[in-house]
Amino acid sequence: MSFGRHSEYIERSSARDLGVLGDDLYRQGRYLESAMMYEKALEIAPHDKSLWNSKGLALCRLKKLEEALAAFEKAIAIDQSYLDAWNNKGVVMYRAKMYEQSLEIFDEIIKMDPGYIKAWYNKGVVKGRMGRHLESIEEYDRALEIDQTRPKIWNNKGSALGNLGEYERAILCFDQAIDLKLNYAEAYANRGVAYSKLGLHDQALKDFKQAIDIDPANPESWCNRGEAFRRLQRYEEAMDSFDKAIAIDCRDPRAWKGKALALKALGRVREAEEALARISIVDPPP
């Protein structure tokens, strides 16, 4: 009997070791190898809920949503109260654009544990995607009642307020996000957009520069910077920013449109027309 128990221990240990390897591969962004490692671990320990959940996360990164969903459902079947697996199932539904179904899942999580902050946050994300920005803010507020130290929640609340035209209140939220995370490029970019909407383009430029310094590979920040320069009639600098965005993503229609408007303002009509023509190539009408 002692040999048998020792054998079971070795099996559990082997599954755990494979799971750790899968976790390491996942952190390295090697999602296919990670999923394969979790699969090997599950051959040894098929009733390990955390392995099913981890496999689902790797599959989700690979955009294999149906397989990811099946993995999360396996985890839930093993433990009906496994909130992380429920949450991840809701995220998969969201990514599959099954918004109402994802909301139902997050509501179920909240019934099980009203303090599970991810469910409130994710409800805010889904409702924002559905254009229900006021309700989205309410969900973020519920999340902030649980924990006010999460910069992403403040940033998303600010974005929702911005979508409602509440730019001053949005800026206060972005301020909170930046105070909590000084290198938060997205919050700087969003605050810059809010300043631009208020016509405060010089302040906006400072934020766009901060966003670019943190994440220079994001074409949206370069486009935002270009638009702020254009509004200030600094057309050469605007063109330089739009060109930077195009160098990162040559299929970005906003960059080509901004460049065309800057060229037109400089009297370079033919070049402006050529830039506009690129929009129909990279972003053809439906």
C-alpha positions as CSV (number, residue, x, y, z in Angstrom):
1,M,0.0,0.0,0.0
2,S,2.8,2.4,0.8
3,F,4.2,1.9,-2.7
4,G,0.9,2.9,-4.2
5,R,0.6,6.0,-2.2
6,H,4.1,7.0,-3.2
7,S,3.2,6.4,-6.8
8,E,0.2,8.7,-6.5
9,Y,2.4,11.4,-4.9
10,I,4.9,11.2,-7.8
11,E,2.0,11.6,-10.3
12,R,0.7,14.7,-8.5
13,S,4.2,16.1,-8.3
14,S,4.7,15.5,-12.0
15,A,1.5,17.2,-12.9
16,R,2.4,20.1,-10.7
17,D,5.9,20.4,-12.3
18,L,4.4,20.4,-15.8
19,G,1.9,23.0,-14.7
20,V,4.7,25.2,-13.4
21,L,6.5,24.8,-16.8
22,G,3.2,25.8,-18.5
23,D,3.0,28.9,-16.3
24,D,6.6,29.9,-17.2
25,L,5.8,29.4,-20.9
26,Y,2.7,31.5,-20.6
27,R,4.5,34.3,-18.9
28,Q,7.0,34.3,-21.8
29,G,4.1,34.6,-24.3
30,R,4.7,31.1,-25.7
31,Y,1.0,30.3,-25.5
32,L,0.9,27.3,-27.8
33,E,3.7,25.5,-25.9
34,S,2.0,26.6,-22.7
35,A,-1.3,25.0,-23.7
36,M,0.5,21.8,-24.7
37,M,2.2,21.6,-21.4
38,Y,-1.0,22.0,-19.5
39,E,-2.5,19.3,-21.7
40,K,0.3,16.9,-20.7
41,A,-0.3,17.8,-17.0
42,L,-4.0,17.1,-17.4
43,E,-3.2,13.6,-18.8
44,I,-1.7,12.9,-15.3
45,A,-4.2,14.9,-13.3
46,P,-7.5,15.3,-15.3
47,H,-9.4,16.5,-12.2
48,D,-7.2,19.5,-11.5
49,K,-9.4,22.5,-11.9
50,S,-6.5,25.0,-11.9
51,L,-4.8,23.2,-14.8
52,W,-8.1,23.4,-16.9
53,N,-8.3,27.1,-16.0
54,S,-4.7,27.7,-17.0
55,K,-5.2,25.8,-20.3
56,G,-8.2,27.9,-21.0
57,L,-6.2,31.1,-20.5
58,A,-3.5,30.0,-22.9
59,L,-6.1,28.9,-25.5
60,C,-7.8,32.3,-25.1
61,R,-4.5,34.0,-25.9
62,L,-4.4,31.9,-29.0
63,K,-7.9,33.1,-29.9
64,K,-9.2,29.5,-29.8
65,L,-12.3,30.7,-28.0
66,E,-14.4,27.6,-28.3
67,E,-11.6,25.4,-26.9
68,A,-10.9,27.9,-24.2
69,L,-14.6,27.9,-23.2
70,A,-14.6,24.1,-23.0
71,A,-11.6,24.2,-20.7
72,F,-13.2,26.7,-18.4
73,E,-16.4,24.7,-18.3
74,K,-14.3,21.6,-17.3
75,A,-12.8,23.6,-14.4
76,I,-16.3,24.7,-13.4
77,A,-17.7,21.1,-13.6
78,I,-15.0,20.1,-11.1
79,D,-15.7,23.0,-8.8
80,Q,-19.0,25.0,-9.2
81,S,-17.7,27.7,-6.9
82,Y,-14.4,28.3,-8.9
83,L,-15.0,32.0,-9.5
84,D,-11.8,32.6,-11.6
85,A,-13.0,30.0,-14.1
86,W,-16.5,31.5,-14.1
87,N,-14.9,35.0,-14.7
88,N,-12.7,33.7,-17.5
89,K,-15.8,32.0,-19.1
90,G,-17.4,35.4,-19.1
91,V,-14.4,37.0,-20.7
92,V,-14.5,34.5,-23.5
93,M,-18.2,35.2,-24.1
94,Y,-17.3,38.9,-24.3
95,R,-14.5,38.3,-26.8
96,A,-16.9,36.2,-28.8
97,K,-19.2,39.3,-28.8
98,M,-21.9,37.4,-26.8
99,Y,-22.3,40.4,-24.5
100,E,-25.6,39.6,-22.8
101,Q,-24.4,36.1,-22.0
102,S,-21.2,37.4,-20.5
103,L,-23.2,39.8,-18.3
104,E,-25.3,37.0,-17.1
105,I,-22.1,35.1,-16.0
106,F,-20.7,38.1,-14.2
107,D,-24.0,38.5,-12.4
108,E,-23.9,34.9,-11.3
109,I,-20.4,35.5,-9.9
110,I,-21.6,38.5,-8.0
111,K,-24.4,36.4,-6.5
112,M,-21.8,33.9,-5.3
113,D,-19.4,36.6,-4.0
114,P,-20.4,40.3,-4.2
115,G,-16.8,41.2,-3.3
116,Y,-15.3,39.6,-6.4
117,I,-14.0,42.8,-8.0
118,K,-13.2,41.4,-11.4
119,A,-16.9,40.7,-12.1
120,W,-17.9,44.4,-11.4
121,Y,-15.0,45.6,-13.5
122,N,-15.8,43.3,-16.4
123,K,-19.5,44.3,-16.3
124,G,-18.3,47.8,-16.8
125,V,-16.2,46.8,-19.8
126,V,-19.0,44.9,-21.4
127,K,-21.6,47.7,-20.9
128,G,-19.1,50.2,-22.3
129,R,-18.7,48.1,-25.4
130,M,-22.5,48.0,-25.7
131,G,-22.6,51.8,-25.5
132,R,-24.2,51.8,-22.1
133,H,-21.7,54.2,-20.7
134,L,-23.8,55.5,-17.7
135,E,-24.4,51.9,-16.5
136,S,-20.7,51.2,-17.2
137,I,-19.7,54.0,-14.8
138,E,-22.0,52.5,-12.1
139,E,-20.2,49.1,-12.4
140,Y,-16.8,50.8,-12.1
141,D,-18.1,52.7,-9.0
142,R,-19.1,49.4,-7.4
143,A,-15.6,48.0,-8.2
144,L,-14.0,51.1,-6.6
145,E,-16.1,50.7,-3.5
146,I,-14.2,47.4,-3.1
147,D,-10.8,48.7,-4.0
148,Q,-9.8,52.3,-4.9
149,T,-6.2,51.5,-5.7
150,R,-6.6,49.9,-9.1
151,P,-5.5,52.3,-11.9
152,K,-7.3,50.4,-14.7
153,I,-10.7,50.9,-13.1
154,W,-10.1,54.7,-12.7
155,N,-8.9,54.8,-16.3
156,N,-11.9,53.0,-17.7
157,K,-14.3,55.1,-15.6
158,G,-12.6,58.2,-17.1
159,S,-13.1,56.8,-20.6
160,A,-16.8,56.1,-19.9
161,L,-17.2,59.7,-18.6
162,G,-15.4,61.0,-21.7
163,N,-17.8,59.1,-24.0
164,L,-20.6,60.9,-22.2
165,G,-18.9,64.3,-22.8
166,E,-18.0,64.7,-19.1
167,Y,-14.5,65.7,-19.8
168,E,-13.6,67.5,-16.6
169,R,-14.8,64.5,-14.5
170,A,-12.9,62.2,-16.9
171,I,-9.7,64.1,-16.3
172,L,-10.1,63.7,-12.5
173,C,-10.3,59.9,-13.0
174,F,-7.3,59.9,-15.3
175,D,-5.4,61.9,-12.6
176,Q,-6.2,59.1,-10.1
177,A,-5.1,56.4,-12.5
178,I,-1.8,58.2,-13.1
179,D,-1.2,58.9,-9.4
180,L,-1.5,55.1,-8.8
181,K,0.6,54.1,-11.8
182,L,3.0,56.8,-13.0
183,N,4.0,54.9,-16.2
184,Y,0.4,54.4,-17.3
185,A,0.6,55.3,-21.0
186,E,-3.1,54.7,-21.7
187,A,-4.2,57.0,-18.9
188,Y,-1.9,59.8,-20.2
189,A,-3.2,59.3,-23.7
190,N,-6.8,59.4,-22.5
191,R,-6.3,62.5,-20.4
192,G,-4.7,64.1,-23.4
193,V,-7.8,63.3,-25.5
194,A,-10.0,64.9,-22.7
195,Y,-7.9,68.0,-22.7
196,S,-8.2,68.2,-26.5
197,K,-11.9,67.9,-26.3
198,L,-11.9,70.9,-24.0
199,G,-9.7,72.8,-26.5
200,L,-6.6,72.6,-24.2
201,H,-4.3,71.4,-26.8
202,D,-1.0,72.5,-25.2
203,Q,-1.9,70.5,-22.1
204,A,-2.9,67.6,-24.3
205,L,0.4,67.7,-26.1
206,K,2.2,67.2,-22.8
207,D,0.2,64.1,-22.0
208,F,0.6,62.7,-25.5
209,K,4.4,63.1,-25.2
210,Q,4.3,61.3,-21.9
211,A,2.3,58.4,-23.5
212,I,4.7,58.2,-26.4
213,D,7.8,58.3,-24.1
214,I,6.3,55.3,-22.2
215,D,5.0,53.4,-25.2
216,P,6.5,54.7,-28.5
217,A,5.1,51.8,-30.5
218,N,1.4,52.8,-30.1
219,P,0.2,54.6,-33.3
220,E,-2.8,56.0,-31.6
221,S,-0.7,58.2,-29.4
222,W,1.2,59.5,-32.4
223,C,-2.1,60.2,-34.2
224,N,-3.5,62.1,-31.1
225,R,-0.3,64.1,-31.0
226,G,-0.6,64.9,-34.7
227,E,-4.2,66.0,-34.3
228,A,-3.3,68.3,-31.4
229,F,-0.5,69.9,-33.5
230,R,-2.9,70.3,-36.4
231,R,-5.5,72.0,-34.2
232,L,-2.7,74.4,-33.1
233,Q,-1.8,75.0,-36.8
234,R,1.6,73.5,-36.3
235,Y,1.3,71.5,-39.5
236,E,4.9,70.3,-40.0
237,E,5.0,68.9,-36.5
238,A,1.5,67.3,-37.1
239,M,2.8,65.7,-40.3
240,D,5.8,64.3,-38.5
241,S,3.6,62.7,-35.9
242,F,1.2,61.2,-38.5
243,D,4.2,59.8,-40.4
244,K,5.4,58.2,-37.2
245,A,2.0,56.5,-36.8
246,I,2.1,55.3,-40.4
247,A,5.6,53.9,-39.9
248,I,4.2,51.8,-37.1
249,D,0.9,50.8,-38.8
250,C,0.7,51.8,-42.5
251,R,-3.0,50.6,-42.5
252,D,-4.1,53.2,-40.0
253,P,-6.8,55.3,-41.8
254,R,-6.8,58.0,-39.1
255,A,-3.1,58.6,-39.6
256,W,-3.5,59.0,-43.4
257,K,-6.5,61.3,-42.9
258,G,-4.6,63.5,-40.4
259,K,-1.6,63.7,-42.8
260,A,-3.9,64.6,-45.7
261,L,-5.5,67.5,-43.7
262,A,-2.1,68.8,-42.6
263,L,-0.8,68.6,-46.2
264,K,-3.9,70.5,-47.4
265,A,-3.4,73.2,-44.8
266,L,0.2,73.6,-46.1
267,G,-1.1,74.0,-49.6
268,R,0.3,70.7,-50.8
269,V,-2.9,69.7,-52.4
270,R,-1.6,66.9,-54.7
271,E,0.1,65.1,-51.8
272,A,-3.0,65.6,-49.7
273,E,-5.1,63.9,-52.4
274,E,-2.6,61.0,-52.5
275,A,-2.8,60.6,-48.8
276,L,-6.6,60.6,-48.9
277,A,-6.5,58.0,-51.7
278,R,-4.6,55.7,-49.3
279,I,-7.6,55.7,-46.9
280,S,-9.8,53.9,-49.4
281,I,-7.1,51.3,-49.8
282,V,-6.4,50.6,-46.1
283,D,-10.0,51.2,-45.0
284,P,-12.4,50.4,-47.9
285,P,-16.1,51.1,-47.6
286,P,-18.4,48.2,-46.7
